[in-house]
Amino acid sequence: MKPFDANGMFAPSVPDSGHALRKLAMRGAGATIFSGMLRLAIQMVGTVVLARLILPREFGLVTMVTTFSVLLMSCGSNGITEAVAQCEHVTHGLASNLFWVTVGVGAALTAGFAAAGTLVAKFYGETELAPLCVALSAAILISSCSVVHLALLRRAMRFSTVAKIDVAARVVSVATGILFGLAGWGRWALVVGWCALYFSMMAGGMIMCRWVPGRPRYVAGTGAMLRFAAHTYGRFSVQYFSSNTDNLLVGWRFGAHALGFYKRAYDLFALSAAQLVSATALVAVSALSRVRNNRELYRSYLLGALTVMGFLGMGIAGDLTLVGKDLIRLLLGPGWETAGLIFTYFAPGIGAMLIYGTHGWIHLSIGRADRWFVWGIAEWLVTTSLFFIGLPWGPQGIAVAWGVSYWSLIVPAMWYAGKPIGLGVGPVLSSVWRFVAASLLAGLSAEAILRQWPALSLATGASGAAERLGLVSLLFTCLYLGAIILLHGGFAPAKKMMGLLKEMSSVAKEPAAASASENC
């Protein structure tokens, strides 16, 4: 894609409202969700193989470092990306300024993190961490170089292109990690895999977005975009600290071995939500930003998305609560049973995480990243307080704290996000409560039925875990769909979901609106 015309104006045309925008957004959602499933499958393959090549302690050591480094790697991608997506006018000069600011900040953070390796090692009491910090610092600079290129692709709603880049990068990362793991590199195989991921993203972004930034110069609007980006990254940073304080506490209190088990359980918990919320966030923000002046259409799009998140999220949460331990046994193999136990405490919060994550769409689409940042501070205070309450019960107590945090924050978060546009919590709750009730009814019913089937729980080994996984998931799915039909008084939700899936199915083609004025 060539993002700018001869006059330096953003070239790819995107519809502002109506049926064309909906069609484009649904295709983008289809591409990101489909790629999200592929990414999840790729990461699962990597997890399955690497768990058999690398010890839990090695995973724990790398997690201790990435708890800090991932925040710095995201300095541009969380902030600049959203600023480019929601800005009314983007020019070549403005994009160039953003590029050089992002790369400059990335270089400074790279040097700073490499120098801080000894401090990280002292904090955890693990001398092996200092060289890991130096090696992983390279990924910070690499990741900063592709931020604006990928953001321009997303602004043009070329979501399937970005999805292909992401999937290809994950394949390269996992394959690299496995090859080095087979060679006996241990923790360093994980480090090389991290660096390969960001290098592949950089290469893909620059190949697919054929744009060379110009020299930095004064361009009107640069300051406003950087302030928006700073608020967005500030919010991300607060959220990141909130979602990684658990790693700090588990690693500090219980050591690298326990953190290895906890991190594997957390990854499965977070990935199931991240592949839906994070993958579709920029699609939703891009679409909602273009109809924010049409309150009725905005409300329709948002509530439709919440319905989908409620349907999928509560179904995933209920099923994984029942089969999570067996899923971990199959994925990670023997020796990881502790991770399976921890995951069963995570799983009930998955549905709440999916629904809660959509409140950020509202803040960003109406241009109120400042309010999102303020809310992030409140979220961090609540979540961190719950972590300290749960800490005496070990990693399991931290896992429970996650679920309690999401469930307790949904209503106030939606109220606060919707206040500037007059969106109350009533329509939000009306969109999702039946799915919550259906998941609870299906889960309790499945548990009652399984108690009458004791032979199933006695089956041991991988074959027993696979048998339980298949049968229990099938049972829960049937009960869940039946409960939804009962609570909705008909098949309307099923028909709506089928219609949405049909709209998202044409992901193989690039939307015509996004390819106008392009030369690929």
N, C-alpha and C positions, 0 to 999 in steps of 0.2 A: 504494500500500500504506500502511495505517495501522499502524505497527510496535508501538504500545503500547496496552494496554486502559485502562479507566477507573482501574485501580489502579496504573498506571504500569509494569506488567509486560510483557515482550516477548510479543506476541500470536500471530504466525503459528506454528502448530504444525509441528514437523518430527519424523518418526519417529526413534527412537533406534537401532534395529537391524533386522536381518532383510531380507526381500524388499522391503518398502516403501522402506527407505533405499537399497537398491541401485538400485531403479527410479528413485528421485528423483535419485540421484547420476549414473546413466547418462544421464538426460535432461539434467541440468546439463552433463555432459561433452559431450554432443552439441551443446548450444546453444553452449558456449564454443568447441569445435573448429570448428563451422560458422561462427560469427562470426569466429573467428581466420582462417579462409580468406578470408572477405569482407574483413577488415581488410588481410590481406596483398595481396589483389587491388587494394583501394583505394590502398594505399601504393605498389604497383607502378605503378599508373596515374599517381599523383603523381610518382613517381620518373622515369618515362618522359618525362612532359611537362616537368617542371621541369629535367631534365638538358639539355633542348634550349632552355631559356629563360635558364638561369643558369649562369655559368661555374664550373668546378671550384674556383677560388680563393674565390668567394663562398660556396660550400658549406663550404669549409675554415674561413673566418672564423666562420661561425655555429656550426660544430662546436666550435671553440675555446671559445666561450662556453657552449654547451649541455653541454659536458663537466663544467662546474661547476654550472650551473643545474638540470639534471635531477635531480641528487642532492638539491638543496634542495626541488624540487617534490615529491619522493617522501617527504619527511619524515613526513607523516601516513599516506599510502596504504600505505607499507611499515612496518608496525608496528601501527597502530591497527586496520587491516583484519583482520589475523590475530588480534589480541587479541579483537575482537568475535566473530569466527567461532568461536574455540575456548572462549570463556568459558561456564561452565555457566549462569549467570544474568545477564541484562542488563536493567536497568531504565531508565526515562525519565531519572531523575536521573543515573545513571551515564553514559548516552549524552550527556547535556547537558554534563557535566564534560569528557568526551573532546572534544566539539565545540569548547568554548571554549579548551581547551588547544591543540588543533590549529590553530585560527585565530590564536591569540595567537603561537604559534611561527612560523606562516606569515608574519604581519605583521613580526615581528622579522627573519626571514630575508630578506624582501623589501627592507627598508631596508638591511640589511647588505650584500646582494649589489649593490644599486644603488651604494652607496658604494664598493664594492671594484672597480668597473669599471676605474679607473686602474691598480690593481695587476695585474689580468688583462692589461691592455694592455702593461704593462711586462714581464711575464713572457714574453710571446710576441714583444715588440718590434713590435706592430701597434697603432698609435694608433686605428684604426677600431673597435677592440673596446669601448672605454669606453661609447659611446652604445648599442651592442648590449646590453651588460649592464644598463643602465638600463631599456631597453624590455622585455627578457625577464624582469626581476625581477617585473613585474606578474603573470606567469603563476604565480609561486610562491604569492602570496596567493590568487589565483583558485582554484587547485587545492586549497588547504587547506579551502575552504568546503564541498566536496562529499564529503570523505573519509568522515565518519560516516554520511551518508545512503546512500552506496553500500555501505558496510560492513553496514548493517542489511538492505539488500536481499539481500546475499550470505548473511548469517546465516539469513535466511528461505529460502535456497536458490532465490531468484528470479534464477537465473543467466541465463535467457533475457532477462529485463528489462534486466539490466545489460549483456548482450551487445548488445541493440538500442540502448541509450544509447551504447555505445562505438562501434558501427558508424556511427550517425548523426553522432557527433562527428567521426569520421575523415573522413566525407564532407564535412562543413562545413569542416574544416581543410584538406583537399586542394583543395577547390573555391576556398576563399579564397586559398590560396597561388598557385594557377594564375591566378586573376583578377588578382591583384596582380603576378604574374610577367609576364603579358601586357601589363600597363600599364607595364612597364619598371622595377619597383621593385627588382629584383635581390635582394640579400641580405635586404632588408626584407620581401620577399614571404614568405620563410621565417619571419621573426620573427612576422609577422601570422598566419601559419598556425599557429604554435605557440600563440599566445595564443587563437586561435579554438578550438583543440582543447580546452583546459582550460575555457574559458568554456562551451562546449557540454556538456561533462561535468558541470559544476556545475549548469547549467539542467536537464539531464535528470535528474540525481539528485534535485534538490529537487522536481521535478514528479512523479516516480514514487514517491518516498518522502515522503508528506505528513506531515511532522513538523516542529514548531517547537521548538528546544531551549529549556529553561527556564534560569533564572539559575543560575550555578555555586554549589554548596554542598557541604558535607561529605556524602559517600556512601561507605559501607563498600565496599571492593573497588577504589576508584579507584586507589589507590597500587599495588596488585598488578597491575592492568591496564596502568598506565603503565610499570611495571618490565618487564613482558612485552613491551610495545610498544618500549621502549628497547632491550632485547636484540635484538628482531627487526630494528629499524632499524639497530642497531649492526652486525648481521650484513650487512644490505643495504648499509650504507655501506662496509664492508670489501670486499664483493663488487664494489660499484660502483667503488671505487678500483682494484680488481684488473682490472676489465673496461674501465676508461678510462685506465689508465696508458699503454696503447698509444697513445691519441690524444694524450696529453701528450707522449710521446716522439717520435712521428712529427711532430707540429706543431712541437715545439721544435727537433728535429734537421734536419728536411727541409723545413719551411715549409708555408704554407697550401695551395699547389698540390698537393703530394704528399699532404697530409692529405685533400684533397677526393677524390682517387682512392681512397685507403685507406678512407675512411669509407663510400663507396658500396659497396665490396666487402664491408666488415664488416657493413653493414646487411643485405645479402642473406644473409650467413652467419648473423647473429644472429636475423633475423626468422624464418627457417625453423624455428629451434628455439623461439624465444619464443612463437610462435603456438600451439605444442603444450604446452610445459612451463608457461609463465607463465599461459596461458589456462586450463589445467586445474588449476593448483596449488590454488586456493581450493576448487574442487569436491572435489579429493582430500583436502585438509585437513579440510574440513567433514565428509565421509563417514568418514574414518579416525578423526577425533576422537570420533565417536559409537560406535565399536566398539573403542576402544583397550583396554577391559577384557576383550574376547573375543579372546584371542590367535590362535585358529585363524581366525576370520573376518577379523581384521586382516591376518594373513599372506596369506590368500587374495586380499583386495582389492588389497594392495600388489603382490604378484607378478603378478596379472593386469594391473595398470597397467604394470608393468615390461615385460611381454611385448609389450604394444601399443607402448610407446615404442621397444623394441628393433626390432620389425618395421618401424615407420615410419621411425625414425631411421637405421637402417643402409641402408634402401632409398634414402632421400633423399640420404644422404652419398655412396653409390656413384654414383648417377646424376649428381649435380651435379659430382662430381669429373671426370666425363667430358665433360659438356656446359656447365659453368659459363662458360667463355670465350665460347661462342656465345650463351648466355643474356644475359650482360652486353651483348654486341654488339647484340642485338635490343632489350633494354630501354632502354639508354642512348644507343644510336646511335654514329656515328663520333666519334672523339676521346676515347673512354673505354676504349680497348684496354688501357691500363695497369691499370685497375680489374679488367678481366677476367683478366689475368695474376695479379694478387694474389688474386683469388677462388679460383683453382684450388689455391692453397696453403691456403686456409681450409677448403674443402669436406670433406676427409677427417675433420675434427674434428666435423662436425655430429652424427653418430650418437652419439659419445661425449658431446657436450654435452647431448643429450636424455636419455640414461641418467643421467648424472651429476646433472642438475638435480633428479631425484626424491629425492635423499637429504634435501633440505630438508623434503619432505612428512613424513618420519618425525619429525624434530626438532619440527616445529610441532604435529603431531597428538598427540604424547605430552606436549606442554607443556614441552619442553626447549629453548626459544629460547636459553637461556644456553649450551648446548653447541653450538648452531648458530653462535652468535657466535664462540666459541672456535675452532671449525673454520674459520670464515671468515678468521681471522688466518693460520692455517697455509696456507690456499689462496692468500691474497694474497702471502705470502712466496715460495711456490713459483712462482706465475705471474709475479710481477714479476721474479724471478731469471731466469726463462726469457726474458722480454722483453729484458733487458739482454744476455743471451747472443746473442739473435737480432738485436739492433739493428745490428751491423756489416753485415748482409746486407740492410738497408733494410726497407721495408714487408713484403716477402715473408718475411723472417726473422721478423718479429713475427707474421705469419699462421701460420707453422709452429709458433711457440712456443705459440699458442693450442691447437692440436690436441694437441701433446705434453702440455700441462698437463692437459687433460681426460682423456686416456687414462691418464696416470700417477696421477691422483687418484681414479678411480672406486672401486677396491677399498678403499683406506684410508677414503674418505668413507663408503661403505656399512657398513664394519665399525664405524666410530665412531658413526654414527647408530643402528645397530641394537643396539649393546651394551646399553643400558638395558632392552631388551625381549627380549634373547636371540636376536636375528635375526642369524645369521652371514652371511658373504658367499657361502657355498656355494649356497643357494637363489637368490640374486641372479644369480650367474654362470650357474647352470643355466638361468635364464629367458632369458638374452640371448646366450649364446655362439654358438648356432647361427645367429643372425641376423648376427653379426659375420663368421662364417666364410662364410656364404652371400653376403654383400656382397663380400667379398674374392674369392671364387671367380668370382662373376658379373663383377666389374670386370676381373679379369685375363683372363677368357675373352673379354669384349667387346673389350678392347684388342687381343688376339691376332687376333680376327676382323677388326677395323677395319684392321689392318696389311695385310690381304689385299685391301683395298678402297681403294686410294690415291686414286681419282678423287673420293671423297667429301670428303677433306680438302683437295682443290684448289679446291673451289667457293668463290667469294668473295662479298663483299657480304652484305646482309641475307638475300637468298634462300638463299644457301649456308649461312648460319648457321641459318636456320629448317629447312632440309632436314636438316642434321646433328642439330639438336636433336630433331626428331621421330623420326628413324630410330634414332639411338643410344639415346634414352630407351626406345623400344619394345624394342630388342634387350636392353638391360640389364634391363628389367622382366621379360621372359620368362626370362632366365637366372637372375635373382634368385629368382623364384617357383619355378623348377625346382630350384634349389639348396636352397631351404627344404624343399620336399617330399622331396627326397632325404635331407637331414640329419635330418629328423623321421620319416622312414620312413612317410610318408602325408600325408593332407590335413587332419590335426587342426588345425594352426595356421590354415589358411584357413577351416575351419569355425568356429573360435573367433572369428576376426576378423569373419566374417559375422554371427555371433550378437551380438557387441558392437555392430556397426553397426546392426543391427535394433533393439536396445534404445535406442540413441541417436537413432534416426530420428524419434521423436515429439517433436521440439523446438518444434513450432509451438504446442503447448498448454502452459500453465503447469501444473506439477504441482499436483494437488488438495491435497496436504498443505501446500504452501506458501501456498495461497490461502485456506485456512481462516482465519476471523477477519479477513479483509481486506475492504476496501471501496474498490474501485478506480474 
